[in-house]
Amino acid sequence: MKEKGITYLFPAKIREILEKTGFNLEELYEIRLRVNAPMIVIYGGKEYFVAKDGRLTKNMQNVCMIEAEDLRETMEYVSNYSMYAFEEEIRKGFITIQGGHRVGIAGKTVLDGDKIKSLKYISYINLRLSHQIKGCATPILPYIMKKNNVCHTLIISPPMCGKTTLLRDLIRQVSDGNRYLEGKTVGVVDERSEIAGSYQGIPQNDLGIRTDILDCCPKAEGMMMLIRSMSPEVVAVDELGDYEDIHAIESVIHCGCKLFATVHGSSIDDMKRKPLMQRLMQEKVFERYIILQNKDRAGQVKAIFDERGTCLYDQNRKKGILC
């Protein structure tokens, strides 16, 4: 494994195995450690076990098994031996590390009333590598333009299909400016530190020169905070999830801001079946829907629709505007 900045997070047993794999880091998305289970990686969009000699395999023979001590040692390295310094992040179930990579954790929850206070006996770790692919949003730019401005745009994607990577580059190109429009002020609410990958308040990913970021902030609150304090022309959020988000979206739009957002799903019909999205679709809040798939590679655009449901692009037919 080429990047020492990742292998140092693991105990010697795991580190030595990872360094034998010869990973292309652009193809590596996750490293999962579970107590008393084999180490698993998501590589090239597929799941593999990791053998003790560094091979990626689909069978369980001679694989690297994870023990409780491996997880304890990994958490010590991730937190730089200062778990207490990451109490707030641990309570939320993840720690963002240098490079913008996210370490997701699970174990026994410690409750304070009906709220999660912390986690202990951490027995499951998922290292998700942050990937910035500059230029990946370029093909969709002409489709999200209307009257010399960007459209309210929703990126719809199944898990692990590159929606955050696409959103990240879309933010950067709108912030810096591109061949279609001058740069705009963008406000990003990065609830899980996945878009900017901020580490100690500094974004590890390039989101453009006119972008302001609220890190680890709930989306609904963050959108209103940005509007009041930073006067963005565009507001961007990842993974719409509850009705508070929807109410905040309405406020953003009424304030005259454009909105970029993502949501889990696989099609327009899928969105119509989600109670959370039905009202937004009926009121034609979003002017563009970008549908992603993972047929050949993550981040592949399957189709683009406008607010009326008109197909603007269909990857299967290899056609563009008004296919």
C-alpha positions, 0 to 999 in steps of 0.5 A: 500500500503506497500511502503511509499516511493510511497504514500508520493508523493500523497495528503492525500486523495489519499494517504489514499486510496492507503494505503488501497489497499494492493498492491503487488508492484511487480504487480503494474506498473502504477498509473494514475491521470487525472483531473476530471477523476477516478484514474486508476492503471495498476496492474497485467497487467490489468487496474482498477479504484480505489474505495474510500475504496481501492478496485480495480474495473472495474466499475465507482461506488464510485471511487476516482475522481481526481481534479485539486488540487490533481494534483497541490499538487502531483507535489509539493511533486514530485518536493519537492516544487522546480518545477524550479529545474526540469525545464529540466525534465519537458520540456521533460515530466517526472521527475525521482524520488528516486527509479528509478520511473518515473513521466510522466506529460502532460498539456499545453506546453509553446513554445520558437519558435517551441521548447517546453520550459516547461509545465504548467497547469499540468493536467495529471500524470502517475507514472510508477514504476520501476521494477528490476527483477534480473535473468529474462534474464537468460533463454535467455543468451544461445540464444544470445551467439556466439563464446564466445561473445554476439550477436547484440540483438534486443528485440521486445515487445508491450508496458507494456510487460517488454522489459526494465526490460529484457534489464536491467537484460541483461545489468547487467548479461553481465556487471558482467559476467555469466556462459557463458562469463566473464564480459564486459564493457557496455555503456548505453544511458538512454535517458528517465532515464528508464533503470538505473533510475538515481536519481541525477546522481546515478543509482537506478537500478543495471546495473552491475559493468562494466557499464557506463551510460549517463543519459537523453542523446539522443540515437544517440549522446550518443552512439557516446559519449560513444564510444569516451570516455568510450570504451565499448564492448557492447552498450545498448539503449532502444526504437529505434525511428528515423533515427538518431538512425539507423545511430548511430547503424551502427557506433557502429557496425563498431567500433566493439561494440556489441549492445543491443536495444529494439523496439515496435512491436509484431513480425518479420513481424511487423518489416519488415513493419516498414520503420525504421527497414527494412534496418537493417533487410535486412543487417542482422545487428541484430543477434538475435531477442527476441519477448516478449508477455504478455500472462501470465506475463510481460517479457514472451519470445514468440520466438527467431530468428536469423538474417536469420529468423531461429526460435531458440525458440518457447514458444508455442511449448515449444521447444528450439534451432532450433525448 
